[in-house]
């Protein structure tokens, strides 16, 4: 067997599709999405609500539940396809190889168990031979890693603040030094000061482990501060992916450009604008490019043919029919921003 190097991807997702069965037909929440991550790399997945971000995170953990199901694709984690693992093998892989920091830690923590017992339960499920003294010492170490005092171990979740609960969830997720961490909007419902503290804690943990991180969120500003690479999702598809600085400075997809322009600026005072229109229902996607009803540049081909994710610049890929004829995205017409004003 060939020796793996740090430049080899630790996570490779290939044409992954997840559908939810409804009375009106399948809702294509994730539609043939592909990407890869190397150890230590940070990928931010961003998009409007309903774009498929959280469904993607759940699928990566193989936690998709009916009426949802993974209909096609592969998830290669350190050379193993998670799609082929048995239920027992998946239980062993979760937390040890791939871990989830959930959205809303209060719902993820058991309200009738002290934090110490929850953390110990997670560890002994994978390392049953550890002595009690070793487990307690490990809990203290994990809490200190996330900036929590050892006495927090004896508290119940309701005795912790929102930020402390999120840190506790991080401590559990990193307890077995996973290779990949899925962070699903870990700062939702937290104020901006605590958000920054939580993200700094996540960054320190990730650096110490050398793990890859998939950060799921809808806050472009937060994603831009944390991620190395940004993937933009729309109506279940990955419509653009590339280095974060290039994506902010020179987005290639019209949807990405409108997302970036919706961010408040500190240099120029201007009215905040959104994106005109609404995302399409996933059970009734428009033909061609799903963004075409809202796109200021849509032409006939966009309404007939679904664009592929192709090279649109150095290390940047976009699913847009403007390329390769164009090298950059044309300016967005002013009327688009006027239509988006409240």
Buried (B, 14 or more C-beta within 10 A) or exposed (E): EEEEEEEBBBBBBBEBBBBBEEEEEBBBBBBBBBBBBBBBBBBBBBBBEBBBBBBBBBBBBBEBEEEBBBEEBBBBBBEEEBBEBEEEEBEEBBBBBBBBBBBBBBEBBEEEBBBBBBBBEBBEBBBEEBEEEEBBEBBBEBBEBBBBEBEBBEBBBEEBEBBBBBBBBBBBBBBBBBBBBBBBBBBBEBEEEBBBBBBEBBBBBBEEBEBBBBBBBBBBEBBBBBBBBBBBBBBBBBBBBBBBEBBBEBBBBBBBBBBBBBEEEEEEEEEEBBBBEEBBEBBEBBEBBBBBBBBBBBEEEBEEEBBEBEEBBEEBBBBBBBBEEEEEBEEBEEEBBEBBEE
